[in-house]
Amino acid sequence: MSSPERKARRGRVPKPKWFLLAIAVAMIGSILALNGWVNPKVGSDAERQAPRAAVDKVPVSVLDGGSVVDATHGQVRSIGYPSKTVALTFDDGPDPTWTPQILDVLERNDVPGTFFVLGSLGAQHPGLLRDIVDQGSEIGIHTFTHPDLTTVSQDRLTREIDQTQLVIAGATGQVSYLVRPPYSSETLALDNNQFEVVRALGDRGLVAAFTDVDSFDWERKGVDAIVAAGTPKDGAGGAILMHDAGGDRSQTVAALERLIPELKAQGYTFTTVSNGVGLPPADQAASASDHNLGWGLVTSVSVATWFVRTFEVALLVLGLLVIARLLLILVVAIVHKRRARRAEARPPTAPVTDPVSVIIPAYNEKECIAATLRSVAASD
C-alpha cells in the first residue's frame, strides 16, 4: 500500500453512534415541536381576555359606521352593507366535522360565506381551505393561535398574520387581506386598544372586518334562538356572525338550514364580506415564494401530525401490552401459589437414595463456578 493510501485510510474517522442518535433525537424533537406549535390551546370568541379601555381615540365615524374598517394608506374609513344584503361569516375554523356540513348547506342554498380561519387549524386541515374556495366562499384571517391582539407585541401580531397567510397560500395558492381580530364584535364596541390593532393591521395592508349581527350560536340555546338572533332588524344589511368550530356546532348547521330560506323569502341577498361592501375580492393570488413556503409548511405539519398519531397508537398498544403482561403475571402467580399449596398438602415421598449426576456448565463461568460447585457438594 502506498504512503498516500495509508494516510487517507488513517484519516477516515468513523462517525460515533452517538452522532446518529443525536440526529434522530433532533428530528423527533423538531417534529414534536412543530406538532405542538400547530396544536396550541385555542380559546373562543366568547372568552374576552382584556378589559375594555377608553374610547376617546376611536373616531366617531368608526363607532357609528359600518362593520368593515379600512385603515390602509394612512386613512381610516368605515364601510357598511346595503340594506337587505348580508354576509354569512364563520369564525374559529376550519373543523373537519362542522366546516364540511356548513359548506354543504351553503352549496345547497347557492349562497357564499366568508370563513375567518385560524392558521393552526388550517395547517392541519388544508383540504378544508381548498373546499371553502371551491365552494365559492372566501377566506379571511382570524390569526394563527387566536390571541387577543390587544395584549401581544407587534412582532407577535405580525407572526400571527404572516403564518396564517402562509398556510392559506400553501393550501389554496391565494392570500387574503381580510382580518377579523379574535374577541371582537361590533365596531360600536371598539376601544382605544382595539383601534390601535386596526391601525396596525392597516399599516400591513389589511382590512378589519367586524360583525353587525351576532347569532350567539356559541351559547347553544337552540335553533330557534340562533335563527332569531341571526336575523337582521328592519331589513338592515350586515355581516352575520356564526362559528364553524370551537365545539359542537350541530345547532349552527340546523339554524342555517332555516335562516337562509327565511331571509331569502324576506328579499335578502347573500354575498361575501368583500363584495358586500364594494371591495375587491379578498382572495388574491399568492406570490410563488409564499406558495412554496406555505406548501412546505402545510406538508411538514401533515408529516408531523401523522408521526405523532403513529406514536400515540404505538404508545397505546405498548400500554395495553404492559397491562396484559401484568395481568398474565398475576394469573400465573395465583396458579403457582395454588399448586404450591396442593404440593405441600401431599404426603411426603420417600427420600432419593439412588446416585444422581449433576451437569454444570463451565464455559466462561469463572465468576460463579466456585459457588456452584460448593452448592452441589453441600446438597443431600
N, C-alpha and C positions, 0 to 999 in steps of 0.2 A: 504494500500500500504506500502510495506516495505521501510526502510530507503535507501538501495542501489538503489531501483527503483526510489525513489523520486530524488535522486542525479543524476541518469542517465537522468531522464526527464528534470531536471533543466539544465543539461549540453548540451542539444540539442539546438543549436542556429540556427534558420532558416537563410538560405542564403538570403541576401538582394536582391531585384530586380535589383539594380544597378550592382551587380556582374554578373548576367546573361547578362545584357545589355553590360557590358564591354567585355565579351567573344564574343558576337555577333559582336560588333564593331571591335574587334581584328581579328576575322575570315574574315570579309568583307574587312578590311584593308589589310590583308595578300593576299587575292585573287586579289584585285586591284593592289597591288604592284607586284605580280607575273605576272599579265597580262601586266602591264607597262614594266616590265623587258624584256619580250619577244616581245614587240612591240615598240622598240626604233626607232628613225629616222635613217634609213639606207641610206647611200649615194650610189653612183655608182662608178665603177672603172674609169669613165671618169672624176671624180672630184678629181684632185690631190691636196692634202692638204698641204704638206710640200714642201718647195723649195728644189731644187736639191743641194746636198752638194758636197764636193770634192770626188775624186775617187782614191786618191793615196794609200789607204789601200785595195783596191779591187784587187786581183790577176789578172794578165793579162789572165791567163788560164781560169778564170771565165768570164771575159768580152768577150773574144773571143771564149768561149766554148759553150757547149750545154745548153739547157734551163732548165735542171734539175741539181740542185746544192745540193750535198750530203755533209753536214758538220758534220756528225756523227762520233763518235770515234776519235774526235780531229783532223781529217784530212778533207781537202776540195778537192772535185773532181767534175768536171763538166762533165755531161753525155749528149750526143746528140742522135738523132734518125738516123737510117739508111736511105739512100735515098729511095724515093718512099714509105715511111712509115709515116703515120700521125695519130695523136690522136685528136679527136674532144673533146674539153673541153668547159664546160659551167659554168659560174660564176653567183653568186648572188642569186641562188635559194635555195630551190625549190619553185615554184609558182604553185598554183592549176589550173591556166588556161594554162600556156605555157609549164611547165615541162611534163605533160602527152602527149601533142601534139608532143613535141620533141622526147619523148620516142617511140611514135607510128612510127615516121619517121625512127628512128634508127632500130626499130624491123622489119619494112617492108623491109628495105635495108640490114638487117642482119649485122649490124655493132655496135660495142660498143661505149660508150662515157665515159668521166670522168667528174663527176659533183662536182665542188668545192662549197660546200653548206655553208650557214650561219646557225649557230646553232639556232638563234632566229626564223628563218622561219622553220627550220626542226622540232623544238619543237611544232610548230603549225600544221605542216603537216607531221607527222611521217609516214603515209601511203605512201607518195611520196618517202621517203627514201627507204622503202621496195620495191617499184616499180622499183626504179633505180637498186637495187641489183638483183631483179628477172629478169630484162630485160637483164642482163649480163654486165651492165656497172659497173664502180667502183666509189667510193665516196672519195673525198678529202675535206680538211678543208679550209674554207675561213673566219675563225674567227666567233665569235658569233654575234657581232654587227657592223662589217665592219669598224673598226677604222684604221687609218694609224698607223701601228705598230711602225714606227719610232718616233712617238710622245707620246707613252704611256710608263708607267713604266713596269719594268719586272714583277711585280705582276699582273698588268692588262693583260700583254701578256699571262701569264700563265693561268689566268682565261678565257681569250678569247678562248684559245685552249682547256683547260680541260672541260669547259662547253659544247663546241661543241662535243667533244669526248663522253661525257655522253649522249648527245641527240642521236648521231649516235648509240651508244651501246644500248640505251634503245629501239630504233626503229628497229634495224637490228640485234642486238647481235654481232656486229662487231665494230672495230675501224680502223682508217686509219692513216698511217704515212705520207701521202702526204699533204702538205700545200701550198696554193697559197696566199701570203700576199696581202691584198687589195691595190689597186692603184699601182700595179706592172705591168711590161710589159716584155720586153726582158732583158736578162742578160746584154746586152750592155748598158742599161740604169741604171744599179746599181750604187749607190753612197756609200760612206762610212757608212752612217746611215743605209741604207738598207742591206748592207753586214753584219753589226752587228746584224741585225734581223735574217739573215740567219744563222749566227753562234749561236745565242741564240736558234733558232729552232733546230739546230743540236745537241746542248747540251741536248735537251729533246728527242733526238732520232727521230727527224722529218726531212723530206727531202723537200726542197723548189722546187716547180715546176712552172717555168715561161713559157712564150709563145715564139713561133717562128714566127707565122703568126697571125696578128690581122685582123679579118674580118670587124672591125669597124661597126658591126651591131647596136651598140648603137647610131650611128649617124642617122640611119633610112633614108639613102639616096636612098633606093630602093633595090630590089632583085638583079638586075644586078650588082650594086656596091658592094654588100656584097659578091656575088659569085666571082667577080674579085679580091677583096681584100683578100678573104679567100683561094685562090688558090696558093699553094707554087710555087716559081720560080725555073725554071731549074731542076725540078724533085727532089728538096730537100725535106727531111723529116722534121717533127717537130710537135709541138702542135699548133693547130688552136684555137684561142680564139673566143668564142661566148658567148651569155648570154641567160639564160632561165628565167630571172626575171628582175625586175627593170624598168618595163614599158611595153609598147606594143611590143611584140616580134613576131607579125604575119609575119613580113618580114624575121625574122630569120628562122621561120618554113618553109616558102616558099623557102628561099635560100637553106636550107638543102635538100629539095626535088630535087633541081637541082645539088647542089655541089657534093653530094655523087656519083650519077651515072656518072657525068663528070670525077671525079677523078678516079673512078674505071675503066672507059674507057681508062684513061691515064696510067693504070697499078699500081695505088696506092693501098696499103694495109692499112686497118683501124685497129687500136688497142687501147688499153688503155695506159695511161701515164706510169704506172709501167712496163707493158710488152714491151712497145715500146723502153724503154731504158735499158731493161735487168735486172730490179729489181724484187724482189719477189712481189707477189700480194699485193696491198696496203690494201685491205680489210682483216683484220686479226681478229681472234676470240677474243671477249672481255672477260675479267675476269667475274666471277659470280657476284662479288661486283659491278663492273662498270655496268653490265647489269641490276642488280636490282635497283641501284641508278638511272640509266638512265630511266628505266621503270617508276619509281616513279616520276621523273621529267616530263617526257612526259605526264603521266596521270594527274599530278597536273595542267599542262598547259592546257590540254584539259578541265578539270573541270573549271578552271578559265576563259577560253575563253567562255565556254557555259554560265557560270554565268554572265559575263559581257555582252554578247549578249542578254541574257534574260533581264538584267537590261536596256539595250538600247531599246529593244522593249517595255518594261513596261513604260519607260520614254516617248517614242514616243506616246504610247496610252494615257498616262496621259496628255501629252501636247495637243493632239488632243481633249481630253475631256474638258480640260480647255478652249480651243478656242471655242469649241461648246457651252459650258456654257455661255461664254461671248457673243457670237452671240445670244443665246436664250434670255439672259437678255436684250440685245439691242432691239431685236424684241418685247419682251413683254413691254419694256418701251415705245417704239414708239406707240404700240397699246393702252397702258394705257393712254398716252398723248392725242391721238386722241379721245378716249372715253370721257376723261375729258372735252375736248373742246366741244364735242357734248352735254354733260350733262349741261355745262354752257350755251349753246345756247338754251336749252329748257326753256319754260315759267315756272316761279316759281309755286310750288304746294301749296295747302292750308296748313296752319300750323296744326300740330297734337295737338288735344285737349283732346283726349281720354287718360285715365290713362294707364301707362305702368309699367311693372315690370322689375327690373334690378337684374340679378343674379350675385353675387360677390363671387368668390372662396375665402375661408377664412381659408383653412387648411395650416398651416406653411407659412402664408403670412404676418407675423408681420412687415417685412421691408417696405411693400408698401400698407398695408391695409388702413392706415390713409389717405394717398394721394388719394387712390381710392375712399374712402367714400366722401372726400371733393369734388372730381371731379364730382361724381354723384349728390351730393347735390346742386352743383352750376349749373348743367345742366338745360336748359329750354325745 
